[in-house]
């Protein structure tokens, strides 16, 4: 069993829809949770970074962490075609830890 | 500010041939990482450098893979000999490691195809 599980998709939604992306994990030592966005033929770029349980909002993006269920989510409101990319969840055990454990990524397509 | 630079962007070789990838991290970043990303998977760490020192190479297949980071700046990752299963994207990332902030910045990757 992988430490981090993520539905690979692909997920296709119409422009303007709310998108929900999710990951589950098994290692209770994970403390910091991240979402990366990766466009085709590009490297991943950090989108959201949260610590422990709770919500964090940044513009159209909301990251949610539920440590009791070992479940994290990323919500995208008013989705745009430019949001079409692969979204990778990622986790580390502490703020100074360098080893990131990535999910396999969910491929998202926003239809105009 | 320039991002992480990698070259070549694409490489096609025949199995058993050697191949090398080059990475130039963001200026001032002391930590450098090499990741392997297979199709449909997330990146997996191969090796991490703190300045010139390889501090985590536990996932590097040392029988055929080698890496170096001379002078603590640029880095080279080498495969010799390459196998069919090495076809993947090789990502380089860098960060300025300090307490509470360890954001890694990724390059565009080198896409390797082994025939």
Interface residues (C-beta under 8 A of the other chain):
Chain A: X4 X6 X8 X41 X42 X43 X44 X45 X46 X49 X88 X90 X92 X95 X96 X97 X98 X99 X100 X102 X103 X104 X105
Chain B: X4 X31 X33 X40 X41 X42 X43 X44 X45 X48 X56 X91 X93 X95 X97 X99 X100 X101 X102 X103 X104 X105 X106 X107 X108 X109 X111
